[in-house]
Amino acid sequence: MSETRFLNVPRLPNGFRLHWDRVRSRYVLLFPEGAIGLNETAVQVLELCDGVRTVEEISDELSERFDGADVHDDVEELLLSLANRGMIVDADA
């Protein structure tokens, strides 16, 4: 994928938050209409979506965590998919 143009500095929108669900022993993304379960990789991506880091910086951080793996396309795809559902917004917008 090419450089992200529509999502530069991702953050969770107001009313959305990561939450540890003790009953299911997993993280979920809570939002006004409900919740979705997240895998560990998605949790790591969303934890870095602080409205300060760019998609590139998030990808670089995760690449370091995963021994230099090229994760940019996967990170970008996840974030754009969530953005299309209104679950991620651009802090720069």
C-alpha positions in Angstrom: 0.0 0.0 0.0 1.1 3.5 -0.5 1.6 6.2 2.1 -1.6 6.9 4.2 -3.2 10.1 3.0 -6.6 10.0 4.8 -5.3 8.7 8.1 -2.1 10.3 9.4 -2.4 10.5 13.2 -4.9 7.9 14.3 -6.8 8.0 17.6 -9.8 6.4 19.1 -12.9 8.6 18.8 -14.7 10.0 21.8 -16.7 7.3 23.5 -14.4 4.5 22.3 -11.9 2.8 24.6 -9.8 -0.4 25.0 -11.0 -2.5 27.9 -9.8 -5.8 29.5 -12.8 -8.1 29.7 -12.1 -10.3 32.7 -15.0 -12.7 31.8 -13.6 -13.4 28.3 -9.9 -12.9 29.3 -9.3 -10.6 26.3 -9.3 -7.0 25.3 -12.3 -5.5 23.6 -12.9 -2.2 22.0 -15.9 -0.6 23.7 -18.1 1.9 22.0 -21.6 3.3 22.5 -23.3 0.7 20.3 -21.4 -2.3 21.7 -18.0 -4.0 21.8 -15.8 -6.0 19.5 -13.2 -8.5 20.6 -9.6 -7.9 19.5 -6.6 -10.1 18.9 -3.3 -9.3 20.5 -1.9 -7.6 17.4 -4.9 -5.3 17.1 -4.5 -4.4 20.8 -0.9 -3.4 20.3 -1.8 -1.2 17.3 -4.6 0.5 19.1 -2.6 1.1 22.2 -0.3 3.2 20.1 -3.1 5.2 18.5 -2.7 8.1 20.9 -3.4 11.1 18.6 0.3 11.9 18.6 2.0 9.1 16.7 1.7 8.9 12.9 0.8 5.7 11.1 4.5 5.5 10.2 5.7 5.9 13.8 3.2 3.2 14.9 4.5 0.9 12.2 8.1 1.5 13.1 7.4 0.8 16.8 5.7 -2.4 16.0 8.4 -3.4 13.6 10.9 -3.1 16.4 8.7 -5.2 18.7 8.5 -7.9 16.0 12.2 -8.2 15.2 12.2 -5.8 12.2 9.2 -7.4 10.4 7.7 -5.2 7.7 4.3 -4.5 9.3 3.4 -1.2 7.7 0.9 -2.5 5.2 -0.9 -4.6 7.9 -1.0 -1.7 10.3 -2.3 0.6 7.6 -4.9 -1.9 6.5 -6.2 -2.5 10.0 -6.4 1.3 10.8 -8.1 2.1 7.5 -10.6 -0.7 8.0 -11.4 0.6 11.5 -11.6 4.2 10.2 -14.1 3.2 7.5 -16.3 1.9 10.4 -15.8 5.1 12.4 -13.7 3.3 15.1 -10.6 5.3 14.4 -10.3 9.0 13.5 -7.5 11.2 12.4 -6.3 13.6 15.1 -5.1 16.0 12.4 -8.6 16.3 10.8 
